[in-house]
């Protein structure tokens, strides 16, 4: 008797992409709600810039600490139920955030509960998608990444509109409720990928127990994965700083309404990232047929070419020039986004993909978590423009490091996996 997953048609892999696409959209939209209504929360609860920066920083720190556990769980238990339960948990926590009455309650509900719930989603989400997509992996990952951009754009406007019209609390109620509904849909529609006889035979020759340190071991002993992880940390630091403070930057510097600032700060960046990631995903699969190491070169080029746009978007006094900076920043970051997990999975064993993802995400978000409070402190001491200039420098350093890693380490690590 065949299992339900074995009876699924070959096209089911695209249905899986659809389920995870919507879940990832809600994941990113949920994160951005706080950033968009941040000025209202700050005013209503009488918080300082550093205080609201700490809420975002603790969120990312707590996420970073728990994500390796989520990665290990994804290599042991059902990925379908991990991503579904994670979505349900953080959505409920998001709804409860609307009842927060002060800094401590926000930290508990937003930083700890929501961050902790989301920590289990990423590793299993990417690993499950990669299991269903082999030859179409980079393209599927790129399409999946568009959910990030659309989620941030939608929440940027919708959360701002809801916050201005009905209060910041309502924004959390609405986005949390939608997440709960989609979690129920995934309970019935999403399935784990069945394990083939060949995979069972291979797994039978390996240790049956996965340890939490296995992901760290493979990442930190594989030079390409380590360089990728450090570059990912630089990417996340810049993105976290941008996502947290750019709506406030447009709101304060250019006197835009909260809805307009939430929309404009996200729209141009993520529209061009959407376009860029689809181009980069198709290009990545084509160039990989000739030389897979070019994927990592694309990532380094994206950071180096994106750095000037980061500087422009934080230092121009002309709003349309700021928008050009936001658009260029989004397009160039897509070169990195389209290749992140494909490069990681190229140089790590398949049975540890989820754990390796967890280790990379922990390091990336551990470093990136510092951005909100660092920029909040720079904002109080100097200006947000000065803080955004620092972000541009970080991308230059990480871009050079990625290009060097592709040249020095990639092929040796790639051959260890594919010629073993």
N, C-alpha and C positions, 0 to 999 in steps of 0.2 A: 504494500500500500504506500503510495507516494504521499509525502507531506504536502501541505497547502502551498508552501513556498516552492516546492519542486514543480507544482502544477502551474505556476505563474508563467505567462508567455514571455518571450525574449524582450518584448517592448516594455515589460514591467520596470526595467531599470530606469526608464524615463518617468514613470509614475513615482518611483522612489525619489528621483530628482525633484519632482513637483512637491511631494510631501515635505521634503527637507528644505526646499526653497522657501516655502511659506513659513516654516518654523524658524528658519534663519532670519527671514524678514522681520518676524515678530521679536526675535532675539535682539536685533540691532535697533529696531524701533523702540523697544522697551528701554534700552540703555539711553537713547537720545532724549526720551521724555524729560528726564531730570534736567539735562543740560538746557533744554529749551525753556522750561518754566523756572529755571534757576533764579532769575531776577525777582519773580513773584515770591518764591520760597524765601529768598534772602530778605526781602522787605517784610513779608508777613511774619516771619519767625525771628526777625532782627538778628541775622547772622552776618559775620564779616566775610570778606573775600577769602581769607585763609580758611575759615570754618567750612565754607561750602567746598573749597578745594580739598579739604581733608575728607569730606564725605565721599567724593569721587575717588580719592586716593585709597581710602580704606576699602572701598568696593573692589578696586582692582587688585589690591594686596590680598584680600580674602579670596578672591577669584583665583589669583595666582597660586596661593598655598594649597587650595583644594583641587585644582585641575589635574595634578598628577594622579590623585586618587581616582578622579573621574576617568583618566586615561587607562589606568590599570583595570578598573571595573569594566571598561569597554572591551578589553582583551579577554575577560573572563566570562562576563554575563551577556545577556541579550542586549545588543545595541539598540534594537527597536524600543525596548522598554526603558532603557536608560535615557534616550533622547526624549521620549514621551513623558516620563516622570519628571525629568528636568524642566521641560516646558511648563508642565502643570504646576510645579513647585514655585518657579520664579514668577509665574503669572499671578498666583494667589498672593505672593509677597508684594508684587507690584500694586495690586488692589489695596492691600493693607497699608501701603505707603501713603495712600491718600488720607489716612487717619493720623499721620504723624503730627506731633504738636511741638517738637523741639529738636535740637541737635542730636541728643542721645537716641531718641526714638528713630530719627532718620538713619542714624548709623546702624541701628539694630535691624530695621526693616529693609533699608535700601542697600547699605553696604554689606551687611552680613547675610541676611536671608536671601535677598535677590542675587547678590554676587555668588553666594554659595550654591544656589540652585543652578545658575548659568554655568558654573564650573564643570558640571558633569555633561553638558551638552556638546561642546566643541569637539573633543577627541572622538567620541562615538559617531557624531554626525559626519565628520570628514571620512572616518574609516569606513563607515557603512556605505557612503557614496562611492568611495574608491573600490570597495568590494564588487559593487554592481557594474562599475565602469572600468574597463581595462584599456582597450585601444582608444576609447573616447574619454579618457580620464581628464586630460587638461581642459578639453572643451566643456565637459560636465562641471568641473570645478569652476570654470570661468562663468558659466551660466548661473551656477549656484551663488557665486560671488555677487552677481547683480542684485540678489535679494538684499544684500548689505546696503547697497547704494539706494535702492528704492525705499527700503525701510527707513533709512535716515532722512531721505527727502520727505516722505509722507509724514513721519512723526514730527519733522521739523516744522511743517506748516500746521498739521492737524492739532498737535499738542499745544502749539502757540495759540491757535484759534480757540480751542476749548478752554485753555487757561485764562485767556482774556475775557471770554464770554461767561464762563461758569466757575472759574476758579481753578487753581493749579491742582487741587485735589481730584477734580473730575477727570483730568487727563490720565491720572494713574488708574482710576476706576475703569475707564473705557478700554485702555490698552491691556490691562490685566484681564478683563473679561473676555476680550477677543482671544487671548492666549489660552484661556481655559477651554473655550469652545474648540479651538484647533487641536488641542491635546486629546480631546475626546474623539475627534475625527481620525487622528493618527492611531489611536488605540485599535481601531477596526480596519484601517486601510493599509498601514505600514507593516511590512514583514521583514524579518531577518533573511539574509541570503543563505540558502542551504549550503552545507559543506559537502564538496564532492568526495568521492571515494579516494581520489588521488591526494586531496588535501588531508583527509583523515589519516591516510597511510603516512604522509609526511609528518603530521602532528604526532603520530604515535611514536616516532623516533626522537621526539624532543621532550624536554622536561615539561611535565604537565602543569606546573604551577608558575604563575606569573607574579613577580615581586614588584613592589612599588618603585624600587630602584632600577629595574631593568630598562625603563625608558630613559632615565638619566645616564645609565651606563652606555647605552648605544649612541646617545646624542653626544656625550662628552668624550667618547673614544673614537668618534667618526669626525675627522676634521671638517669635512664639508657640512655635516649637520650642525656642528658647533658654530661655524662661521655663519650659516644660515640663521641659527638661533639668535646670535648677537645682532645680525642685521635686522631680524624680525623685531628684536627689542627696540632698536632705533626707530623702526617704522611705527611701532605701537606707541612709543613715547610721543612722537610728533602727532600721530592721529588722536591720541587721548587728549593732548593739550589743545589741539584744534577743536575737537568735538565739544570739549567742556567749555571753552572760553570764546569761540568765534561768534556764537549768537549774542553773547553779552557785549563783545567788541563792536558789532554793528549796531546794537541797541543803544550803547552809550556814545560811541564816537560819531555815528551818522544819524542819530536820533530817529532810527527806524522803530516802527511798532514792534511789539513782541512777536506777533505772527509773521511780519515781514522779515524781521531779523532771523527768526527760526528758519524760515523758508530760504531766504537768500544766502545765508551762511552755509546751507547744505546743498541747495539745488545745483549750482554751477559746478561745484566739486564732484558731486555724485552723478550728475548727468554725463559729464565727460569721463568719469571713471567707468560708468556703465558702457559707454562706447569703447573706451580703451581696453577694458577687460575682455570684451568679445573679440576685438581685433587681436589682442595679445594671446588669448587662448588658442585661437586658430593658428596664429603664427608660431606659437610655442610647439604645437603638435607637428607642424611642418618642419621647423628647423631641427626638432629633436630626432627626426628620421635620419638627418645627416650628422648631427652632433648634439646629443642631449645636454652637454655642458653649456650650450648657448642659452639655456633657460636661466641659469644663474647669472650669466652675463647680462641678460635682459633685466634682471632684478637690480643689479648694480647700476645699469644705465638709467633705470627709472628713478632711483634715488638721486643720482647726480644731476640729471636733467630737471628733476622736480624741485631741487633746492632753491634755485633762483625765483621760482614762482611762490614758494613759501615766504621768501623775503618780501616779495612784491605785495602779497596779500596783507601783510602786517604793517607795511610802512608807507603805502600810498595815501595821499589825501584826497584822491579822486575815486569815487565809488566804482565807476566802470572799470578802472584799472585794477581795483581790488577784485572785482569779479573775474577779470582775466587771470589774475593770480590764482584765484580759487579754481578756475577751470583747468589751467595748466597743471596745478598741483594734483587735481583729481585724475587727469589723463595719465600722468607719469607714474603715479602710485599704482595704477592698474597693471603696469609691467611687472611690478613686484607681486601684487595680489594673485595674478593669474598663474604663478609658478610656485608659490610657497610650498604647498603640500605635495605637489608633484615632485619637486626637487627633494624634499624630505623623504618621500617614499621611494625615490630612485636609489637612495643610499642606505636604507635601513631595512631589516628583515620584515616581511609582511606580517608575521605573527605578532610583531611589536609595533605596528603602525599606530595604534591607538595610544599606547604608552609613550611612544616617541613624540607624538603630537602633544600629549599632556605635558611632557618635559619642556618642549619648545614653547608652548603657550605659557607655562609657569614663568620661565625666564623672561619672555617677552613682556608679559603683563606685570611681572614684578618690577621690571625697569620702567615700563610705561606708566605704572601706577603713580610714580613720583611727579609726573607732568602737571596734573591739576594744581597740586599744592605749590610746586616750584613756580609755575606761572602766576598763581595767586599772590605769592610773595613778591615776585618781580613786578607785578601790577601795582601792588601797594607801595613798593619802594621806588619804582620808576614809571613804567607803562607797559601795557600789553604788547605794544609794538616791539619793545626791547625783548620781551619774552619770546615772541614769535620769531625774531631774528636768531635767537639761540636754537630754535627748532631747525632752521635752515642749515646751520653749521653741523648739527647732528647728522643730518641726511648726507652731507658731503663725506663725512668720515665713514659712515656705514656703506655708502656707495662704493668708495675705494676699497673697502674691506671685502665686499661681495665680489668685485671684479678680480681681486687678488685670489680669493678662495676658489673661484671657478678655474683659474689658471693653474694653481698649485696643487689642489687636492681632489677636485671633482672626479676625474677619470679613475684615479686609483680606488676611491671609495665606491664608485659605480661598478667597476669590474669585480670587486669583492662580492657584490650581491648578485650580479647577473652572469658571472662566470664561475660561480661556486659549484 
